[in-house]
């Protein structure tokens, strides 16, 4: 259960990272990156960022690009949030697979 402070910081990080990752998705034509969820640790030092990437066949390429620019992304986020957060959390990026799981369940239920 996240505290109200954790939830507020998670929403702030989600909004700012969405803007930052929009510029990265423009560099990779035909790719859409969205931040589906952010979970912040109780000490506010680590943020787990869940990304939805479309098309799904480019997930590996996009994640390697994000990991390569991990420091720059955190730096941009720090610049945007410098007046609101004392410590910029370490970012851990994960692929959000809930849409794939929902599609798989739907296929199983429809008998395809």
MDAnalysis code that builds the backbone (N, CA, C; Angstrom):
import MDAnalysis as mda
import numpy as np

u = mda.Universe.empty(336, n_residues=112, atom_resindex=np.repeat(np.arange(112), 3), trajectory=True)
u.add_TopologyAttr("name", ["N", "CA", "C"] * 112)
u.add_TopologyAttr("resid", np.arange(1, 113))
u.add_TopologyAttr("resname", ["UNK", "UNK", "UNK", "UNK", "UNK", "UNK", "UNK", "UNK", "UNK", "UNK", "UNK", "UNK", "UNK", "UNK", "UNK", "UNK", "UNK", "UNK", "UNK", "UNK", "UNK", "UNK", "UNK", "UNK", "UNK", "UNK", "UNK", "UNK", "UNK", "UNK", "UNK", "UNK", "UNK", "UNK", "UNK", "UNK", "UNK", "UNK", "UNK", "UNK", "UNK", "UNK", "UNK", "UNK", "UNK", "UNK", "UNK", "UNK", "UNK", "UNK", "UNK", "UNK", "UNK", "UNK", "UNK", "UNK", "UNK", "UNK", "UNK", "UNK", "UNK", "UNK", "UNK", "UNK", "UNK", "UNK", "UNK", "UNK", "UNK", "UNK", "UNK", "UNK", "UNK", "UNK", "UNK", "UNK", "UNK", "UNK", "UNK", "UNK", "UNK", "UNK", "UNK", "UNK", "UNK", "UNK", "UNK", "UNK", "UNK", "UNK", "UNK", "UNK", "UNK", "UNK", "UNK", "UNK", "UNK", "UNK", "UNK", "UNK", "UNK", "UNK", "UNK", "UNK", "UNK", "UNK", "UNK", "UNK", "UNK", "UNK", "UNK", "UNK"])
u.atoms.positions = np.array([
    [0.831, -1.177, 0.000],
    [0.000, 0.000, 0.000],
    [0.876, 1.241, 0.000],
    [0.712, 2.056, -1.001],
    [1.508, 3.271, -1.113],
    [0.872, 4.407, -0.330],
    [1.724, 5.250, 0.236],
    [1.236, 6.423, 0.952],
    [0.816, 7.488, -0.055],
    [0.144, 8.509, 0.445],
    [-0.295, 9.598, -0.420],
    [0.906, 10.290, -1.061],
    [1.966, 10.478, -0.298],
    [3.182, 11.118, -0.832],
    [3.783, 10.275, -1.956],
    [3.860, 8.967, -1.766],
    [4.387, 8.087, -2.811],
    [3.534, 8.180, -4.076],
    [2.221, 8.231, -3.908],
    [1.325, 8.314, -5.059],
    [1.498, 9.631, -5.804],
    [1.646, 10.724, -5.071],
    [1.833, 12.030, -5.717],
    [3.141, 12.072, -6.493],
    [4.196, 11.547, -5.891],
    [5.487, 11.540, -6.570],
    [5.451, 10.608, -7.775],
    [4.772, 9.481, -7.651],
    [4.639, 8.550, -8.774],
    [3.913, 9.216, -9.943],
    [2.860, 9.962, -9.666],
    [2.135, 10.665, -10.736],
    [3.009, 11.739, -11.380],
    [3.780, 12.457, -10.571],
    [4.680, 13.480, -11.094],
    [5.739, 12.858, -12.002],
    [6.332, 11.763, -11.557],
    [7.341, 11.068, -12.359],
    [6.723, 10.534, -13.643],
    [5.529, 9.970, -13.544],
    [4.853, 9.418, -14.720],
    [4.609, 10.511, -15.766],
    [4.153, 11.672, -15.328],
    [3.880, 12.772, -16.250],
    [5.160, 13.259, -16.917],
    [6.201, 13.491, -16.121],
    [7.446, 14.009, -16.677],
    [8.142, 12.989, -17.573],
    [8.142, 11.721, -17.170],
    [8.766, 10.700, -18.014],
    [8.007, 10.507, -19.326],
    [6.703, 10.682, -19.297],
    [5.920, 10.581, -20.535],
    [6.384, 11.635, -21.532],
    [6.603, 12.854, -21.044],
    [7.078, 13.918, -21.918],
    [8.485, 13.627, -22.436],
    [9.350, 13.140, -21.565],
    [10.731, 12.838, -21.961],
    [10.759, 11.702, -22.979],
    [10.006, 10.633, -22.715],
    [10.022, 9.473, -23.612],
    [9.327, 9.755, -24.939],
    [8.490, 10.791, -24.980],
    [7.866, 11.184, -26.239],
    [8.939, 11.600, -27.240],
    [9.947, 12.322, -26.760],
    [11.026, 12.727, -27.666],
    [11.832, 11.519, -28.139],
    [12.012, 10.510, -27.267],
    [12.724, 9.303, -27.676],
    [11.910, 8.493, -28.686],
    [10.593, 8.471, -28.527],
    [9.775, 7.703, -29.476],
    [9.731, 8.388, -30.838],
    [9.907, 9.703, -30.866],
    [9.950, 10.400, -32.161],
    [11.196, 10.020, -32.954],
    [12.302, 9.736, -32.247],
    [13.539, 9.323, -32.915],
    [13.387, 7.949, -33.563],
    [12.567, 7.097, -32.957],
    [12.330, 5.755, -33.486],
    [10.977, 5.768, -34.185],
    [10.996, 6.075, -35.460],
    [9.758, 6.237, -36.221],
    [8.888, 4.988, -36.131],
    [7.600, 5.210, -35.945],
    [6.655, 4.107, -35.902],
    [6.573, 3.398, -34.570],
    [7.119, 3.996, -33.516],
    [7.102, 3.379, -32.196],
    [6.373, 4.289, -31.221],
    [5.551, 3.679, -30.396],
    [4.819, 4.412, -29.373],
    [5.245, 3.889, -28.011],
    [5.705, 4.798, -27.145],
    [6.118, 4.441, -25.789],
    [5.225, 5.200, -24.826],
    [4.581, 4.475, -23.919],
    [3.772, 5.150, -22.900],
    [4.133, 4.599, -21.525],
    [4.079, 5.484, -20.541],
    [4.371, 5.096, -19.162],
    [3.043, 4.678, -18.543],
    [2.879, 3.376, -18.330],
    [1.597, 2.885, -17.835],
    [1.484, 2.975, -16.322],
    [2.602, 2.837, -15.612],
    [2.543, 2.892, -14.149],
    [3.918, 3.211, -13.591],
    [3.938, 3.896, -12.461],
    [5.166, 4.155, -11.723],
    [4.912, 3.781, -10.270],
    [5.816, 2.992, -9.710],
    [5.741, 2.636, -8.290],
    [7.005, 3.141, -7.614],
    [6.821, 3.897, -6.545],
    [7.940, 4.497, -5.833],
    [8.142, 3.766, -4.516],
    [9.408, 3.514, -4.165],
    [9.726, 2.837, -2.908],
    [9.382, 3.746, -1.724],
    [9.179, 3.172, -0.539],
    [8.814, 3.984, 0.632],
    [9.816, 5.085, 0.975],
    [11.102, 4.874, 0.691],
    [12.090, 5.914, 0.977],
    [12.256, 6.895, -0.191],
    [11.459, 6.740, -1.238],
    [11.415, 7.613, -2.411],
    [12.726, 7.612, -3.197],
    [13.549, 6.599, -3.029],
    [14.846, 6.545, -3.694],
    [14.818, 5.741, -4.988],
    [13.829, 4.874, -5.158],
    [13.751, 4.019, -6.344],
    [12.355, 4.126, -6.943],
    [12.310, 4.290, -8.255],
    [11.036, 4.318, -8.970],
    [11.046, 3.202, -10.004],
    [10.068, 2.322, -9.919],
    [9.892, 1.261, -10.910],
    [8.920, 1.794, -11.957],
    [9.402, 1.902, -13.185],
    [8.637, 2.499, -14.274],
    [8.230, 1.393, -15.238],
    [6.931, 1.266, -15.463],
    [6.394, 0.234, -16.362],
    [6.002, 0.889, -17.677],
    [6.578, 0.396, -18.767],
    [6.387, 0.983, -20.088],
    [5.575, 0.057, -20.985],
    [4.635, 0.648, -21.711],
    [3.925, -0.070, -22.772],
    [4.541, 0.379, -24.087],
    [4.955, -0.581, -24.885],
    [5.634, -0.273, -26.139],
    [4.858, -0.911, -27.277],
    [4.574, -0.105, -28.289],
    [3.861, -0.588, -29.469],
    [4.651, -0.173, -30.694],
    [4.890, -1.013, -31.645],
    [4.527, -2.417, -31.757],
    [5.390, -3.297, -30.859],
    [4.836, -4.409, -30.467],
    [5.496, -5.277, -29.495],
    [6.748, -5.961, -30.046],
    [6.908, -6.013, -31.357],
    [8.106, -6.647, -31.908],
    [9.348, -5.769, -31.767],
    [9.177, -4.517, -31.345],
    [10.315, -3.607, -31.163],
    [10.652, -3.381, -29.690],
    [10.103, -4.211, -28.805],
    [10.310, -4.035, -27.364],
    [11.791, -4.108, -27.007],
    [12.494, -5.105, -27.503],
    [13.908, -5.262, -27.178],
    [14.744, -4.076, -27.623],
    [14.481, -3.606, -28.832],
    [15.209, -2.455, -29.378],
    [14.955, -1.194, -28.561],
    [13.698, -0.967, -28.216],
    [13.339, 0.232, -27.450],
    [13.914, 0.171, -26.040],
    [13.824, -0.979, -25.395],
    [14.352, -1.101, -24.028],
    [15.868, -0.938, -24.007],
    [16.561, -1.450, -25.011],
    [18.013, -1.260, -25.043],
    [18.360, 0.201, -25.269],
    [17.583, 0.898, -26.067],
    [17.787, 2.335, -26.289],
    [17.556, 3.122, -24.996],
    [16.523, 2.755, -24.265],
    [16.222, 3.441, -23.004],
    [17.308, 3.156, -21.978],
    [17.754, 1.922, -21.876],
    [18.821, 1.584, -20.927],
    [20.128, 2.278, -21.291],
    [20.372, 2.431, -22.579],
    [21.584, 3.122, -23.033],
    [21.568, 4.595, -22.622],
    [20.395, 5.211, -22.660],
    [20.250, 6.627, -22.316],
    [19.679, 6.825, -20.918],
    [19.808, 5.823, -20.063],
    [19.251, 5.850, -18.708],
    [19.694, 7.094, -17.931],
    [20.971, 7.400, -17.959],
    [21.497, 8.555, -17.230],
    [20.966, 9.867, -17.761],
    [20.865, 9.980, -19.070],
    [20.346, 11.206, -19.672],
    [18.868, 11.403, -19.345],
    [18.121, 10.317, -19.329],
    [16.691, 10.402, -18.995],
    [16.520, 10.848, -17.551],
    [17.302, 10.265, -16.655],
    [17.237, 10.660, -15.239],
    [17.671, 12.114, -15.073],
    [18.666, 12.544, -15.834],
    [19.115, 13.934, -15.784],
    [18.042, 14.904, -16.245],
    [17.352, 14.569, -17.336],
    [16.256, 15.407, -17.817],
    [15.136, 15.475, -16.788],
    [14.845, 14.332, -16.183],
    [13.800, 14.302, -15.156],
    [14.222, 15.154, -13.957],
    [15.486, 15.064, -13.573],
    [15.992, 15.880, -12.476],
    [15.888, 17.354, -12.770],
    [16.127, 17.719, -14.026],
    [15.995, 19.125, -14.408],
    [14.545, 19.600, -14.294],
    [13.601, 18.751, -14.691],
    [12.184, 19.119, -14.624],
    [11.661, 19.171, -13.189],
    [12.179, 18.303, -12.334],
    [11.633, 18.162, -10.978],
    [12.541, 18.739, -9.895],
    [13.503, 19.560, -10.260],
    [14.494, 20.035, -9.291],
    [13.899, 20.872, -8.168],
    [12.777, 21.513, -8.408],
    [12.154, 22.336, -7.373],
    [11.113, 21.571, -6.556],
    [10.805, 20.341, -6.967],
    [9.751, 19.591, -6.302],
    [10.254, 18.392, -5.512],
    [11.404, 17.852, -5.901],
    [11.952, 16.677, -5.216],
    [13.363, 16.980, -4.734],
    [13.644, 16.556, -3.531],
    [14.994, 16.727, -2.999],
    [15.946, 15.709, -3.613],
    [15.490, 14.466, -3.716],
    [16.287, 13.386, -4.300],
    [15.555, 12.871, -5.532],
    [16.263, 12.819, -6.642],
    [15.679, 12.248, -7.851],
    [15.857, 10.734, -7.755],
    [14.754, 9.983, -7.797],
    [14.863, 8.530, -7.610],
    [15.612, 7.834, -8.747],
    [16.231, 6.727, -8.407],
    [16.851, 5.865, -9.407],
    [15.715, 5.213, -10.203],
    [15.850, 5.181, -11.513],
    [14.787, 4.661, -12.370],
    [15.083, 3.228, -12.787],
    [14.142, 2.346, -12.555],
    [14.211, 0.957, -13.017],
    [13.085, 0.763, -14.019],
    [13.451, 0.515, -15.275],
    [12.461, 0.376, -16.332],
    [12.078, -1.088, -16.513],
    [10.773, -1.316, -16.676],
    [10.219, -2.655, -16.892],
    [9.211, -2.568, -18.033],
    [9.044, -3.677, -18.742],
    [8.038, -3.738, -19.804],
    [6.714, -4.146, -19.175],
    [5.672, -3.390, -19.468],
    [4.337, -3.699, -18.964],
    [3.685, -4.690, -19.927],
    [3.405, -5.870, -19.436],
    [2.848, -6.923, -20.296],
    [1.366, -7.174, -20.033],
    [0.703, -6.291, -19.323],
    [-0.697, -6.546, -18.995],
    [-1.585, -6.582, -20.235],
    [-1.300, -5.765, -21.249],
    [-2.114, -5.804, -22.465],
    [-1.947, -7.132, -23.200],
    [-0.717, -7.643, -23.236],
    [-0.484, -8.945, -23.857],
    [-1.203, -10.049, -23.097],
    [-1.172, -9.977, -21.776],
    [-1.858, -10.972, -20.957],
    [-3.370, -10.903, -21.157],
    [-3.911, -9.688, -21.246],
    [-5.349, -9.534, -21.477],
    [-5.741, -10.099, -22.838],
    [-4.921, -9.849, -23.850],
    [-5.203, -10.365, -25.185],
    [-5.157, -11.894, -25.203],
    [-4.197, -12.465, -24.495],
    [-4.077, -13.919, -24.413],
    [-5.299, -14.532, -23.724],
    [-5.738, -13.924, -22.641],
    [-6.926, -14.411, -21.929],
    [-8.159, -14.307, -22.804],
    [-8.263, -13.195, -23.540],
    [-9.391, -13.004, -24.451],
    [-9.415, -14.072, -25.536],
    [-8.235, -14.399, -26.058],
    [-8.155, -15.454, -27.071],
    [-8.549, -16.802, -26.502],
    [-8.129, -17.077, -25.266],
    [-8.500, -18.345, -24.635],
    [-9.997, -18.432, -24.394],
    [-10.591, -17.331, -23.987],
    [-12.036, -17.326, -23.722],
    [-12.863, -17.412, -25.001],
    [-12.353, -16.846, -26.080],
    [-13.121, -16.874, -27.333],
    [-12.892, -18.173, -28.118],
    [-11.922, -18.981, -27.679],
    [-11.700, -20.276, -28.302],
    [-10.848, -20.229, -29.557],
    [-10.086, -19.181, -29.752],
    [-9.244, -19.072, -30.947],
    [-7.916, -19.736, -30.733],
])
